[in-house]
Amino acid sequence: MSKTTRVKAIVEAFLMDRNGEPCKAFTRRSCVHDFSINNDGDDKNCSGDDADDDGDNWGWSKFVQGATLEKYYVTEGHVTFGCTVMVLLDDGSIPVPPSDIGIHLGSVLDRNDGTDVSFIVEGETFGAHRVVLAARSPVFRAELFGSMAEATRTSITLHDITPKTFKVMIRFLYTDELPAEIELGDSSNEMFQNLLIAADRYALDRLKIICAKKLWDNVSIDTVSTTLACAETYNCPQLKSNCIDFLLLEENFKEAALTEGFALLVLKFPLIIAELKNRVRT
């Protein structure tokens, strides 16, 4: 429909998860390309990891690991990719591609380029960059650039966190994204609780709120008591209020009261039970 012989477009490719939804963890968007009417294109404004060296192909040589694809995305012997082509109106403006800083910082983390500090968690070693951690977390800033002993160490041993949780948290610090829930498997709720605890420890407010939202989105009769205990312990007032509202529904309370999590809630947090009673009265 263009009045000229060329058109500008952006290509986006993504995986569909097993629920038929686009997966944010494996979505790639190209920069702007010029296409001619005879399909002879130039890769203008295209550079970096997203550009293929072949001038006739604008794809990604590394999109998703085969093992991850097979484990989490293959359904009944097939996997679904989606592709979107966005044609830009030629109004003379200069299009600005979406931010890709998370992609590039994630690549730096993957390659261990220039790492100057390492963390040992249950025998596993994770390399990182002091300046990135300090920029993202005031706690890391105090530990790595302040007067604490960690500031002079190149290797730091951490306790009270699992390697899997630490790996997800570090990647969030670099990319501001979490892996898709399907990649976390059946333990996604436990992971979000552990991440919330880590986020509280390192003053990662955005990550903490994201985890609180995930826990609320996944709340059920079986999980509401442990989620409420987590919200109370780590100061998540909105999550706590939502869980109490959930329990105030009579049909929910009758079933939740029979769970092991509720018994522990009564034992460890008697003030929450008192708050429940007061809410019922009002």
C-alpha positions in Angstrom: 0.0 0.0 0.0 3.1 2.2 0.1 3.3 4.9 -2.5 7.1 4.4 -2.6 9.1 1.3 -3.7 10.4 0.8 -0.2 8.8 0.2 3.2 10.1 0.1 6.8 9.2 -2.7 9.1 10.0 -4.2 12.5 10.0 -8.0 12.9 9.1 -9.6 16.2 9.3 -13.3 17.0 8.2 -15.1 20.1 7.4 -18.5 21.6 3.9 -19.5 22.6 3.7 -21.2 26.0 1.7 -24.3 26.8 -1.3 -22.1 27.7 -1.3 -20.6 24.3 0.1 -17.2 25.5 3.1 -15.4 24.1 6.1 -16.0 26.3 7.9 -12.8 27.4 11.0 -14.6 28.3 11.6 -15.7 24.7 10.6 -12.7 22.6 12.9 -10.9 20.2 12.3 -7.7 18.3 14.5 -6.6 15.5 15.5 -3.0 14.7 14.0 -1.2 11.8 14.6 -2.7 8.3 14.1 -1.2 4.8 12.3 -3.6 2.4 12.0 -2.9 -1.3 9.0 -3.9 -3.3 11.0 -6.6 -5.1 12.0 -8.2 -1.7 15.5 -6.9 -2.0 16.2 -5.5 1.4 19.0 -3.5 3.2 19.7 -4.1 6.8 19.7 -0.4 7.6 19.9 0.7 11.3 20.6 -2.9 12.2 23.6 -3.9 14.2 24.7 -6.0 17.2 23.5 -9.5 18.3 20.1 -9.1 16.7 21.5 -8.8 13.2 22.3 -11.8 11.1 25.5 -11.6 9.0 23.5 -12.7 6.0 22.0 -9.7 4.3 19.0 -11.7 3.2 18.0 -12.8 6.7 17.0 -10.9 9.8 16.8 -13.4 12.5 18.5 -14.6 15.7 21.2 -17.2 15.7 20.5 -17.8 19.4 16.8 -17.7 20.4 16.2 -20.4 23.0 18.2 -23.3 24.2 17.1 -26.7 22.7 16.8 -28.3 26.1 14.6 -25.5 27.4 12.4 -25.7 24.3 11.9 -29.4 24.7 11.3 -29.3 28.4 8.9 -26.4 28.7 7.4 -25.6 25.3 6.9 -28.8 23.3 3.3 -29.9 23.5 2.1 -33.1 21.9 5.2 -33.3 19.8 5.2 -29.7 18.4 6.2 -26.2 19.4 4.5 -22.9 18.3 6.4 -19.8 17.3 4.7 -16.5 16.6 5.9 -13.8 14.3 4.7 -10.2 13.9 5.7 -7.8 11.2 4.9 -4.2 12.0 5.0 -1.9 9.0 5.8 1.7 9.8 4.1 4.7 8.3 6.5 6.7 6.3 5.8 10.1 7.8 9.3 11.2 7.8 9.9 10.6 11.5 12.9 8.7 12.8 11.6 5.5 14.5 13.2 4.6 17.8 13.6 0.9 18.6 12.6 -0.4 22.0 15.1 -0.5 24.8 17.5 -3.5 24.6 19.7 -2.7 27.5 18.4 -5.7 29.4 19.3 -8.0 26.5 22.9 -6.6 26.3 23.5 -6.6 30.0 22.1 -10.2 30.2 24.6 -11.2 27.5 27.5 -9.6 29.5 26.4 -11.7 32.5 26.2 -14.9 30.5 29.6 -14.4 29.1 31.2 -13.3 32.4 32.8 -10.4 30.6 34.8 -8.3 33.1 33.4 -9.8 36.2 35.1 -8.5 39.4 33.3 -10.3 42.2 32.0 -13.8 42.6 29.4 -15.3 45.0 29.5 -18.8 46.3 26.1 -20.3 47.1 26.1 -23.9 48.4 29.2 -24.7 46.4 28.1 -23.0 43.2 30.0 -19.9 42.0 28.3 -16.9 40.2 30.3 -14.1 38.7 29.0 -10.6 38.7 30.0 -6.9 38.3 30.2 -4.7 41.4 29.0 -1.6 39.7 25.9 -3.2 38.3 24.9 -4.7 41.7 25.6 -1.5 43.5 23.5 0.5 41.0 20.5 -1.8 41.5 20.7 -2.5 45.2 21.6 -0.1 48.1 22.5 -3.2 50.2 24.9 -4.4 47.6 26.3 -0.9 47.3 27.0 -0.8 51.0 28.5 -4.2 51.0 30.7 -3.8 47.9 31.8 -0.2 48.1 31.3 0.7 51.8 33.3 -0.1 54.9 32.0 -3.7 55.2 34.5 -6.6 54.9 32.9 -7.7 51.6 34.2 -4.5 50.0 37.7 -5.9 49.9 36.9 -9.4 48.9 36.7 -10.8 45.4 34.7 -13.9 46.5 31.8 -13.8 48.9 30.0 -16.8 50.4 26.3 -16.3 50.9 24.0 -18.2 53.2 20.2 -18.5 53.6 19.6 -18.5 49.8 19.6 -21.3 47.3 21.6 -21.3 44.1 18.5 -21.3 41.9 17.0 -18.3 43.7 20.3 -16.4 43.6 20.7 -17.1 39.9 17.1 -15.7 39.1 17.7 -12.7 41.3 21.0 -11.8 39.7 19.5 -12.1 36.2 16.7 -9.8 37.3 19.3 -7.2 38.4 20.8 -7.2 34.9 17.7 -7.6 32.8 14.8 -6.4 35.0 12.9 -9.5 34.0 12.0 -12.9 35.5 11.9 -16.2 33.7 8.5 -17.4 32.6 6.6 -19.3 35.3 6.6 -22.4 33.2 10.4 -22.5 33.4 10.2 -22.6 37.2 8.1 -25.7 37.0 5.9 -26.9 39.9 7.9 -25.0 42.4 7.1 -21.6 41.0 5.2 -20.5 44.1 8.1 -21.5 46.4 10.5 -19.7 44.1 8.4 -16.5 44.3 8.4 -16.7 48.1 12.2 -17.2 48.1 12.7 -14.3 45.7 10.5 -12.1 47.8 12.6 -12.9 50.8 15.8 -12.1 48.8 14.3 -8.9 47.4 13.5 -7.8 50.9 17.0 -8.6 52.1 18.7 -6.6 49.3 16.1 -3.8 49.1 14.9 -4.6 45.6 11.5 -3.0 45.8 10.3 -3.6 42.3 11.2 -7.3 42.5 9.5 -7.6 45.8 6.3 -6.2 44.5 6.4 -8.4 41.4 6.8 -11.5 43.6 3.9 -10.3 45.8 1.7 -10.0 42.7 2.8 -13.4 41.5 2.0 -15.0 44.8 -1.5 -13.3 44.9 -2.2 -14.3 41.3 -1.4 -18.0 42.2 -3.2 -17.9 45.6 -5.4 -20.9 46.4 -6.8 -22.8 49.4 -3.5 -24.7 49.8 -1.2 -21.6 49.5 -3.1 -18.8 51.1 -1.8 -19.4 54.7 1.9 -19.6 53.7 1.5 -16.6 51.5 -0.2 -14.7 54.3 2.7 -15.7 56.6 5.2 -14.5 54.1 3.4 -11.2 53.6 3.3 -10.6 57.3 7.0 -11.5 57.9 8.4 -9.4 55.0 6.1 -6.4 55.2 3.8 -6.8 52.1 0.7 -4.9 53.4 -1.4 -5.2 50.2 -0.6 -8.9 49.8 -1.5 -9.5 53.4 -4.8 -7.6 53.1 -5.7 -9.6 50.0 -5.0 -12.9 51.7 -7.2 -11.9 54.7 -10.0 -10.9 52.3 -9.6 -14.3 50.7 -9.9 -16.1 54.1 -12.9 -14.0 55.1 -15.0 -15.8 52.5 -16.7 -18.6 54.5 -16.2 -21.3 51.9 -12.5 -20.5 51.6 -11.9 -20.4 55.4 -13.5 -23.7 56.0 -11.2 -25.5 53.6 -8.1 -23.4 54.4 -8.5 -24.1 58.1 -7.9 -27.8 57.5 -4.5 -27.3 55.9 -1.1 -27.6 57.6 -0.2 -24.1 56.5 -3.1 -22.7 58.5 -2.1 -24.6 61.6 1.4 -23.1 61.4 -0.2 -19.7 60.8 -2.2 -20.0 64.0 0.9 -21.1 65.9 3.4 -18.5 64.7 1.1 -15.5 64.0 -1.6 -15.2 66.6 -2.1 -11.5 65.8 -3.1 -12.4 62.3 -5.8 -14.7 63.6 -7.0 -11.9 66.0 -7.1 -9.5 63.0 -9.2 -12.1 61.1 -11.7 -12.2 64.0 -11.9 -8.5 64.2 -12.5 -8.2 60.5 -15.3 -10.7 60.8 -17.0 -8.7 63.6 -16.9 -5.5 61.5 
